[in-house]
Amino acid sequence: MPNMYDADDIVDLKNRKKRQKRLMRFAAFIIVIIIAGALYATRDTWVPKLRGIGKQYKTIVNSGKLAEGNFPIEVSGGSDYQLRYTVKKILVQSDTYLYIYDTEGSLLKKRQHVYSNPILRVANGRALVYENGGNEFSVEDEEEVFYSRRMPNTIYFARLSSDGVTAVVTSSDNYSCELTVYDKKGNVIYERKCTEMVTDISFINKSGGCFMTSISAENGKLVTSVKEISFKEDGEKWTSPGLSTVGLEVFGSSVGAFVYGVDACGYVNNDGQISSFYQYDGEAVAGASIGGSSAVVINNEDRRRYIAALFPTEGEEPVIIELASPAVDVSVFKGLAYIMTQDSVMAYDFDGSLRSTAAVTDSYTGFVRSDDHIFLKGYNRIDRIDYDAGD
C-alpha cells in the first residue's frame, strides 16, 4: 500500500528543502569570500604573472662581449667624468673638455671649457654645460655653440628640454632662488622669484611649463612638494601636499610627476594629489622614469638584500624584483627597465618579466643605453657591449 502523507508533512518537507538551499547558498558565499580574501592577500605573487599573460617572451642572453676597435674610450682624470647619450652621439664631460663621439667610438669633436666644476645635461642632440657654483652656461652641439650666458647670481642647477628650452635656477639677493627660462635661441621667456628653495624641475606640455619641486619642513620633518607651472602664466596651477622625503629628482609625464627621493619615492597626479608613496627598505642607489613608468634600485647591505622596485604608472603598487648582487644603476628606455648590478645588466618589463640579460665582468659605476648598445662607465674608460632586448 503506498505511503500516505498529510498536508503538514508535505509543508515540512518543502521547508526543509528550502532551508537546505539557503544553507548551501550561504556556504557558497562564505567560500567565495574566503577565496577572494586569499587572492587579495597573495596579490603580490600572482598579479605580476597575470599582467604578463599573452605576452610571454623568451629571455635573450646577450654575450656581454666588449667591443673592440675604438673601444675602450680612454678618459683621463679617473672616474670623475660624466657620460651621456643623445641621438646617436656619446658625450663625455671631463674636467677640461667636452668630447663628442659617435656610437662606434670615433671622436667627432672636442671642445675645451674653463669651468672648474662643469655639469653636463643632454636632450635631443643638444648639450647644456654649466658651472655648478659658478655663473656661466652654454648650449651647444657637435657643430657649434648656440648661445652662452653669464648669470648675475650663482647657478644652483640647470635643465635642458628636448625642445631646446633651458631652465636655470640661481641664487637670489632677496628670495630663496630665481628661475629663468630661455627658448632655443637664448631669449628669456619666463622669470620667477621663488620664496621656496627649488630642488629640481621637469619640463611638461611640450616645454610650455614644468613640474617644480621644493623642500620645506612639516612637523619637524623635511618634505618635498610639487608645483605645476605654466611659462605663460603667473603663479602656479597647484601645489601638492608634502611627500615625506627629500626629493632628489622629479620626472614629469602626462600622468603627473614622479618624485625620486633619498629614502622614499612617490607619484603626484595631475590634480596635485599624492597618488602613491613607497618607502625604501635600504639605501637608494638610482632612480629613473620616462612616460610615467619608473624604476628605483635599492641596496640593504645589512640584510644582504638588493631589489628593484618597478612602477608601471602612477597609483599602482610596485613590482619588486629580487637581485642576486648589489645594484649599481638603473635606466628606463623604450618601455623597459634596465638594471645594472655588479655582475650583470638586465632588462625587465614593468610586469616583472625578464626580457634580456648580459654578464659584465669588470667594475662599472653606471651605464647609458642606446638603440643597439650599452655603454659602460668604468674608472677611466668607457666600454661598449651589444645588447638586444627584443624591444
N, C-alpha and C positions, 0 to 999 in steps of 0.2 A: 504494500500500500504506500503511495507517495507521501513524502514528508509534507506536513501542513504547517504554514507559518501564519500567525495572526498579524494584524496591521502594525502592532508595536514592535514585533521582531523585525519586520521589513524596514521600519523607520530607523531602528537602532543600527541595523546593518549598513544602511546608507550613511548614517552619521559617522560610523567607524571608518568607512572608506574615505569620507571627506577629511576626517582628522588625519588619516594616513597620508593623503595627498598634500595636506598643509605641512605636515611634518617633513615630508620629502622635499617640498619646495624650500622650506626653511633651512634644511640641512644643505641643500644645493647652494643656497645663498651664502651660508656660512663658509662653505668650501671655496666659493668664488672670492670672498673677502680674504680668506687665508692665502689663496694663491696670488691675489693682487698685492697683498702686503709683502709676500715673499719676493715677488718680482720687483717691487719698488725698493726693497731693502738691498737687493743684489743688482740694482740697475747699472752700477759702475762696471760690472763684469760683462753684462750681455748687451747693453746699449751700443758700445762701440762696435761689437760684432754685427749687430743688426744694421748699423749705418753702412757697413761695408758690403751688405748683400747686394748682388747684382753688378758689382764692380771689383771682383777679386782679381788681383794681379800676381803674376809670378815675380818674386823678388829678383831684381837684377844685381848680380855680383860683379862690380867693376874690378879691374885688375889692380888699381891703385899704383900702377907703374908711373914713375916720374918721367916727365917729358925731358927730352934732350935738346940738342941744337942750341938755341939761345938761352935755354934754361939750365940751371937756375939763374935768375937775375940776381946779381950780387949788389948788395946795398951797404954802403959804408956807414959807420957810426953805430953799429949794433942794432938792437931791436926797437929803438925809439924812432920809428918811421911810421908813416900812415899809408895804407893800401886801400885803394878804391877802384871800382869798375863802373864804367858807363859807356854805352853804345860802342861796344867792341874795342874799347880802349882801357888799358890799365894805367892808373895814375898813382905815382909814388911820390910822397912828400917827405923829403929828408930835412935836415936842419939848415940846408943851404940851397937846395934845388927842388924844383918840381919836374919830375920825369914823366913823360907820356910814352907808353909802349903800345904796340898792337898785341893781339892775343897770342901771336907766335913769339913774343918776347923781343921783337925788333924795336930799337929806340927810335921814336919818331921826332921827339923834341925834348930839350931840357931847357929850363928857364930858371935863372938864378933869382933869388929873392933876398931881402935884407931883414926879414922878420926874425926876431930872436926866439919866438915861441909860436911858430906857424900852425894853423889848423886848416885842414882840407875837407871840403864838402863837395859833392858832385851831384849833378842831375842832368839827364838828357844831353849828354855830350859836353856840358859846361863844367867848369871848376870854380869854386869860390875859395879863395885863400885869404885868411885874415890873421891878425896877430892877437892872440889871447892875452889880454892885459895891455895891449897897445892901442893904437887908434887908427890903423890903416887896414884896408881890404881891397881886393881886386877880383873881378870876374873875367875869366879867360877861357880859351880852348886851345887846341893844338896850334892853331894858326896865329892867334892874336889875343891881346888883352882888350876886352871890350870897354871896360872902364875901371877906374880905381878911385877911391875916395879916402880922404883924411877926415875922421870924425872929430868933433870938438871935445869929446869925452872918451873915456876908456871903454873899449869893446869888451862886453861880457861874453857874448856869443853871436853868431850869425847863421842864417839858414838860407838855402837856395832851393827854389821850386823847379819842377820840370818845365814850367812855362817861362823860366828865366827871371822870375821875381825874387828879389833878395830882401830879407828882413834882418835888421841889425839892432841888437839890444845893447845899450850903453849905460854907463853911469850917468848921474844927473846931479846938479847942484841943489835942486830944490825938491826933487822927487826920489822915489826909490830907484827908478830907472826910466829910460826912454826907449821907445820903439820907433824906428824909422824904416819905411818900406820903399824900395826902389823898383821901377819897372825894368824891363830887359835892356833899355838904353841908358839906365842910370838916373832917370828922373824920379824925384820924390813923389810918391802917390799917396802916402799916408804917414801921419805922425801921431804919437800918443805919449802923453806924460802919465806914467804909471805910479800909483800910490802903493802898489804891492810889488814885491820882488819877483819878476818874471824869470822862470827857470827853463822854459822851452816853448817853442811854437811849432805847429804843423799846419801847412797850407791846406785849404779846402776850397771847394766851389771854383775849380779852375783858377786857383790863386787869387780869387776875389775876396778871400778872407782867411781866417786861421782859427785854430784852437790854441789857446794860450794857457799855460799852467803857471801857478804861483803858489808859494808856500806861506802858511801862516800858523799861528798857534791856537788850538782849541782845547780847553780843559787841560792845559798843561802838556799837550802833545802836539807835535808838528803834523799838519795835514796838507794835502795838495788839492787845490780847487782848479777847475777848468772853466775858462770863459770862451764863448764863441764871439768872434769879432768879424765885422764886415769892414773892408777897407773903404767903403763908400758911405759909411755912417759913423756918427759919434757914439760913444758909449759901447755897450755890449748887448747882444741878444739875450744872453742868460749867463748866470754863474752857478756852477754846480755846488752841491754840498761838498765838504772836505772828505777826501779819501784818507784813511788813516795810514799814510806812508809818506815818505819824502820822495816825490816824483823825480825820476832821472830823465825820462823821455816821454813825449806824447806823440802818438801816431793817429792822424786823422783819416777818416773814411766816410763813405756815405751813410754808415750806420751809427757814427758817433766817434768818440775818442777812446783810445786805449792808452792807459797810463801805466808805464813800467816804472816801478818804484824800488827803493832799497830793500824793503822787506815784504812787500805785497804789490799786487797789480790789480787793475780793475777797469771796467768799461763805464763810460758816461754816455748815455744815449742822446739823441738829437733834441730831446726835451730838457736836457741839462740835469737828468736824474741818474744816480748811480744804479746801473742795471746788473752789475755783478762785481764781486770782490774776492780775491784769492790771496790768502796769507801763506808765505813760503815756510816750509819746514827745512830750513837750512839757509845757505848763503846764495844769493842770486849771482849768476855768472854773466849772463847776457840775456837780452830780450829783443824781439823783432816783431813787426806787424805790417802787413800790407792788405789793403782792401777789407779790413775788418777781421781777417784771420791772423792770430797772434800766437807766439810761442815764447816760453821762458825756460831756461835751463838753470837747475838749482843743485848745488852740492852740499851734502851734510856729511862732513868728514868725521864727525864724532860717531855717527851711526853707520858710516861707510855706505850711505845711500845717495844715489845720484839719479835725478829724474829730469824729464822734460814735461812741462805742462803745456798742452796744445789747446787753444781756444778757437773752435771753428768760426764763431762770430759772437757778437755781444749778447750777454744774457745767458749763454749756455755754460753748463758745467764743463770744466776742463777734462780732457782725455790725458791720463797720466801714463807716461812711458818710463819704465824702469831701465836705467842704463847700467851697463856692466862695468864701466870705468868712469872716472871723473869727467864732467862736461867741460868743454873749452870755449865753445862759441855756438851761436845759432843764427840762422837766417831764414827768411820766408821768400820764396821765389817761385812764381807761376803756380800758386796753389799748393805748394809742398813746403813742409818744414824741414830744413837741413840742419842736422845736429852734428857737431864735431865733438868727439871725445878724445882722450889721449891716444887711442889706437885705431879710430875709425871715423869715417864720415857716413852718415845715414840720412836717407830722405824718407819722410813719413807723410802719408795722407793725414788730414786732420780728423779722420776717424780712428787713427792709431795704427793703420796698416803700414807695414814696412815695404816701401817700394824699391829701394836700392841701397847698396852699401859698397864701401871701398875701405880697405885697410890702409892705414898710414903708419909709417914705421919710424918717424922722427918726431922731435918735439916741435910743435907749432903752437902759435898763440892766437891764431884766428884764420879766417878764410874769406874769400868772396866768390860768388857763383856767377858764371856767365852761361850762355845758352848751351855750350858744349863742354865746358871745363870748370874745374875748381882750382883757384889759385890759393896756395897755402903760404901763410905768413910765418917764416922762420926767423931765427935770431938776426941774421944778417943776409938773408937771401929769400927769394920768392920761388917756390916750386909750382909746377902745374901738373894736374892729372886730368885725363879724360874722364868724363862722368856722364853716364846715361842713366837718367832717372825714369825713362819711359813716360815722360810728361808730354 
